[in-house]
């Protein structure tokens, strides 16, 4: 189910990204790619939790703000960086595939651990 939400989220951002004005202007406050990848993973996880638990807008904003605070950035900086990275087309698809793979591996590890604990 998490993967389904991740895929829908990815498609949504690709559509939104392609609708944005073109240009490869690099924002002055661009988040470094490894940090952006970590943040994007967190955003995917938040998005799936919001969908699964039917959080209201205030709860959702609180989750995002907490993550952004942890990384020392704000929402606008993330959005500018996200737009920049999205415009890299195929490379951005590779990023989201990588995140999906990481999340899938984590999910499988959790399920294996739960099965091991139940079989004891």
C-alpha positions as CSV (number, residue, x, y, z in Angstrom):
1,X,0.0,0.0,0.0
2,X,2.9,2.4,0.8
3,X,4.3,1.7,-2.6
4,X,1.0,2.6,-4.2
5,X,1.0,6.0,-2.5
6,X,4.6,6.5,-3.3
7,X,3.9,5.9,-7.0
8,X,0.9,8.2,-7.0
9,X,2.9,10.9,-5.2
10,X,5.7,10.5,-7.8
11,X,3.4,10.8,-10.7
12,X,1.7,13.8,-9.1
13,X,5.0,15.6,-8.7
14,X,6.1,14.7,-12.2
15,X,2.9,16.2,-13.6
16,X,3.2,19.3,-11.5
17,X,6.9,19.6,-12.4
18,X,6.2,19.4,-16.1
19,X,3.5,22.0,-15.8
20,X,5.9,24.5,-14.2
21,X,7.7,27.0,-16.3
22,X,10.8,25.7,-18.0
23,X,14.3,26.7,-17.2
24,X,17.2,25.3,-15.3
25,X,17.8,28.2,-13.0
26,X,19.6,26.9,-9.9
27,X,18.2,28.4,-6.7
28,X,20.8,30.2,-4.6
29,X,19.6,28.2,-1.6
30,X,19.5,24.8,-3.4
31,X,19.5,21.9,-1.0
32,X,22.4,19.5,-1.7
33,X,21.2,16.4,-3.5
34,X,22.0,13.8,-0.7
35,X,20.0,16.0,1.8
36,X,17.3,16.5,-0.8
37,X,17.0,12.7,-1.2
38,X,16.7,12.2,2.5
39,X,14.0,15.0,2.7
40,X,12.1,13.6,-0.3
41,X,12.0,10.2,1.4
42,X,10.6,11.8,4.6
43,X,8.1,13.7,2.4
44,X,7.0,10.4,0.8
45,X,6.6,8.8,4.3
46,X,4.6,11.8,5.6
47,X,2.4,11.8,2.5
48,X,1.6,8.1,3.0
49,X,0.8,8.6,6.7
50,X,-1.5,11.5,5.9
51,X,-3.4,9.4,3.4
52,X,-3.6,6.3,5.6
53,X,-4.6,8.1,8.8
54,X,-6.7,10.8,7.3
55,X,-4.8,13.7,9.0
56,X,-6.2,17.2,8.7
57,X,-4.3,20.0,7.1
58,X,-3.0,21.3,10.4
59,X,-1.6,17.9,11.4
60,X,0.0,17.5,8.0
61,X,1.6,20.9,8.1
62,X,2.9,20.2,11.6
63,X,4.6,17.0,10.3
64,X,6.2,18.8,7.4
65,X,7.4,21.7,9.5
66,X,8.9,19.3,12.0
67,X,11.0,17.6,9.3
68,X,12.0,20.9,7.7
69,X,13.1,22.2,11.1
70,X,15.2,19.0,11.7
71,X,17.0,19.7,8.4
72,X,17.3,23.5,9.0
73,X,15.3,24.5,6.0
74,X,11.9,25.9,5.3
75,X,9.1,24.8,3.0
76,X,9.9,27.4,0.4
77,X,13.5,26.3,0.1
78,X,12.4,22.7,-0.2
79,X,9.9,23.6,-2.9
80,X,12.5,25.6,-4.9
81,X,14.9,22.8,-4.7
82,X,12.3,20.2,-5.5
83,X,11.3,22.1,-8.6
84,X,14.9,22.4,-9.7
85,X,15.5,18.6,-9.2
86,X,12.3,17.7,-10.9
87,X,13.3,19.5,-14.1
88,X,16.1,16.9,-14.5
89,X,13.5,14.5,-15.9
90,X,15.0,11.0,-16.2
91,X,17.5,11.6,-13.4
92,X,14.7,12.6,-11.1
93,X,12.8,9.4,-12.0
94,X,16.0,7.5,-11.0
95,X,15.9,9.4,-7.7
96,X,12.4,8.4,-7.0
97,X,13.0,4.8,-8.1
98,X,15.9,4.7,-5.6
99,X,13.7,6.0,-2.8
100,X,11.0,3.5,-3.7
101,X,13.6,0.7,-3.6
102,X,14.9,1.8,-0.2
103,X,11.4,2.0,1.2
104,X,10.5,-1.4,-0.2
105,X,13.6,-3.0,1.4
106,X,12.8,-1.4,4.7
107,X,9.2,-2.6,4.5
108,X,10.4,-6.2,3.8
109,X,12.9,-6.1,6.6
110,X,10.2,-5.0,9.0
111,X,7.8,-7.7,7.8
112,X,10.6,-10.4,8.2
113,X,11.3,-9.1,11.7
114,X,7.6,-9.3,12.6
115,X,7.3,-12.8,11.3
116,X,10.4,-13.9,13.2
117,X,9.0,-12.5,16.4
118,X,5.7,-14.2,15.9
119,X,7.3,-17.6,15.2
120,X,9.2,-17.6,18.5
